[in-house]
Amino acid sequence: MGWKTPKFEYVNGYKIVEIDGPTFQVYEGSNQVGDDFPYSGEAAAFANSLSKGGDTRPANLGPRF
């Protein structure tokens, strides 16, 4: 089994990271918020239920218009 690059997305200013399993974790900056989630939809729903997080995305990863 090889090394896997984590996949991530931003929802409501929080970063959702897929780790091995698959397991999904919600982060605000470098701090994990909440528990591990078995589905990405559950992690996204949890992130949407939180107050708006700080968008810590680097400027070059923003939407391209």
Beta strands, then each sheet from edge to edge (+ up, - down):
strand 1: 7-11
strand 2: 14-19
strand 3: 23-28
strand 4: 31-37
sheet 1: 1+ 2- 3+ 4-
end
